[in-house]
C-alpha cells in the first residue's frame, strides 16, 4: 500500500515523517508543508531512511502536455525563453474552507499560486534570482486572496497571479524569441477528453493534441516505478524546498514593498 498524504497543509510534514518512521514510502500533496524550514525537516528525516522514497505531488508535471512542452523548450523550438505568463483562480468565500484557514496553510499562494512558481522553475530549469510581489489579504480570514508576482530568472521572467476570490480560470503561455506555446488547460486538464497545446512559430500555429489521461494516475505510476526499480523519484525534495522558498520570498517582497533576492 502506498500512502498518499492529502491532508490539510499543516499536517503534511508531520504525517510524512510518521509514514517514513513506519517504513512507508510516501507521496505528499503539494505544497510540501507550511514553510521551507518544514520542508528541510522532512528532507532531513528522509535521509535517515535512504531505502524509502518521498516526493511532493505536483501532478501537472507528469502530464504528457508538460513533458512535450519541456522537450520543445529544451530543443529550442520556440527560441530562447524570455517570459512566461500564467494564472490560476477560483472563488471560495466559505470560512470553513481549507483555503480560508490561515492556521492550516490556506491562501491562494499555497493552494494554487505554487503551480505558477513550480512551472516557471521547471521550464527555465533554474531558480529565480529575484522576486517581486503584491499580495492582498482577506480582512477576516487573514489569508492571501490575490497574489501577483514577477520572478526574474537569468534567461527571462515569469509573470503570474493566483486568487481564491476571482472567477474560475487557468492559463499559461510561454514566449520565446521564435514563437510561443499556449495551453488549453495547464493545471488540471479534463480526464474525459483530449487536452491541447498550441505551438506558434512565426505565422504557423500547430495544435498538438494529447490522448485522454489522468495525470494523478501517471504521477502515482511514476512514483511506484521509482520504488520498484529503486531509482530516484521524478521530483526530489530539494525541488519542494525551493518552491517554498519562493513563496516565502513573495511574502517578504510584499511586506517590504520591494524586490527581494532568493
N, C-alpha and C positions, 0 to 999 in steps of 0.2 A: 504493500500500500504506500502511495506517495502522498505525504502531507502537502497540501496547498493552502497557505495561510492567507485568507481573505478577510481577516478580522478588521475592525477599525484601525486606523494608522498607529495609534498609540500602543497597540498590542503586538505589532509586527515583530519587533526585535526580541522582546522577552519570550514570546512563544516560539520564535525561530530557534533561539538558544535552547529552550526546553526540548524541542524536537531533536536537535543535534545531540544533546545530552542523553536522549533516549535512543540514540543510534539511528536516527532517521535522516534521510536526505530531505531537503525542504525547498520548495518553490514559494517565495514570498511576494505577495501582491505589492505593486508599486503604491506609493513611494516606500522605500525600504524601511523607513522609520520616521521619527519626528525631527531628526537632525543628523548632520554629518557625524557628530560625536556618537550618536546611537549606532549609525551605520558602521563606524570604525570599531565599535564594541562588538558588533556581530562578526565583522571580519576577524577580529582577534579570537573570538570564540571558535570560529570555523577553523582557524589554523591549529586548534587543539584536536581537531577531528579531520585530518587530511584525507581520510578514506571516504568522507561524506561530501556530497555536493550541495551547494547553496546558490540560489540565483534569484535576482529580482525579476518579477514578471512584467516586463514591458512587452506585451503580446504583439503590438503593431510591427515590431522589428522582424518578426518571423513570417509575416505575410508576404507572399510572392511579389506583391506590388512594390514593397520597400526593398526587397532583395534585388529586384530588377533595377530599381531606381539607383541604388547604391552602385550596382555594376555599371550602369550608364555613366554615372558621375565619375567614377574612378577611371573609366575608359576615356574620359574627356569628350563624351558625345555632345555635350552642350557647352563645351569650352570650360574656362575657369569659372568656378562658382563665386559669385560676387555678393549675392544676397538671397535670403530665404524669408518668405512671408508666410505666417501661419496663425491660426486662431482656433479656439475650441470654447464653446459656450453652451449653457443651458440655463433654464430658470428654475430655481428651487428656493422658496421662501418659508418652508416648513421649519420651525425652530427645533423640531425633533430630528431633522435630517442629520446624518453624519457630517455632511459638508458644512453644516452650520454650527457644529460643536467645536469650539476652539481647543478645548482640552483633549479632544480626540484627534487633533491634527486636521481639522477641517479647513475650508477655504479653497478658492479656485486654483491657486498655485500648486498646492499639494495634490489636489484631485485631478486636474486636467492640464494646468499650465506646465506641469512636469513633462508632458508629451512634447510640447514645442521645444523645451530645453533639450530633452533627450534626442529628438530628431536632428536638431541643429548640430549637436556634438557628434552624432552618428554620421551625418552627411559630410561635415568638414573633416571628421577624423581627428579632431583635436579639441582642446579646451579653450573657452573664450579667454581673452586677455583682459577684457574689461566688461563691466555690466552696468547698465543704467535702467532704472525702473521708476514708474509711478504707480502707486497702489492705493485703491480705495477700500476702506474697511466698513463693514456693517456697524451702525451705531449701537445696536443691541447685541448681535452675535459676536462682535469683535473679530470676525474672520474676514479675510480679503474677499471681496465680491467682484473686483475688477483689477486685474494686474496687467500692465503694459510694459514690455521690456525690449531693450536693444542689447544684443550680445555682439561684441566685437571680437572677431577671430583674426588670425594673421592674414587669412585669404580674403575675408569679407565680413558681412554682418548677418544677423538674424533678427527680424523684427516680428513681434508677436503680441497677442493678448489672450487672456483667459478670463472667463467670467461665469459666475453661478447666478447672475441676475440679469442675463440677456437671453434673447430667444435662442432656441436650439440652432447651432451651426458649427461646422468644422470645415477648415480649408487649409491647404498647404500648397505652396508653389516655390519651386527652386529656379533661380535665374542665373544663367551663365553667359559668357561672352559670345556664345554661338547660338544659344537657344534657351528653352525653359521646359520644365516638367511640372505639370499640374495634376492634382489628384481629384477624383470624384468624391471619395470618402477616405481621407487619410488615416483616421484613427480606429474607427470601428466599422469597416465595410460590411455590407449585408452578407449573411450566411446562406441566403436563399437565391442569390443571383450573382452573376459575374461582376467583378469590380473593374474599374478602368483608370488608366492614367493617359494624359495627352502629352506627347513629346513634340515640341515645336522647334524646328531648326530652320532658320531663315523663313521662307514663305511656306515651308512644308510642315503640316501638322499631322502627326501619326497617332492613331488611337491604339493603345495596347490593352487588350482585354485579358483578364485572368480568370481561370476557372473558379467556380464556386468552391469556397473552402472555409474552414473555421480556424482563425488564427490562434485561438486558445488551445485547440487540439494540436496544432502544429507545434506550438511552444512546448506543450507537455510532452509530445513525442521527442522533440529535440533534447529536452532535459533528461528524459528517460534513456535516450541513446547514450548521453554522456555518462550516465550511471552504468549502463550495461557494458559499454566499451571502456570505461574508466578513462575518459578523455575530458579536457576542460569544458566547462559549460559555455554556451554561446556568449553569455554576458557575465563577466566576472564581477564580484562585489565592489572592486575598485571603481567600476563604472557608476555604480549606485551611489558611492560616496561623493564622486564629483558632481553628480546631478543634484544631490542635496546641498552641496557647497554653493552651487549656482543659485538655488532657491534662496539660501541664506544671504547671499550677496545682493540679490534683488531686494530683499527686505532691508538690508543695510543701505543700499543706494537710495531707496525711498525715504528712509529715516534721515539720512544726511543730505538729501536733496542734491546729490551729485553722483557722477560716475565713479565706480569703485573697481579695483583690480581683484582678480582671483588669486 
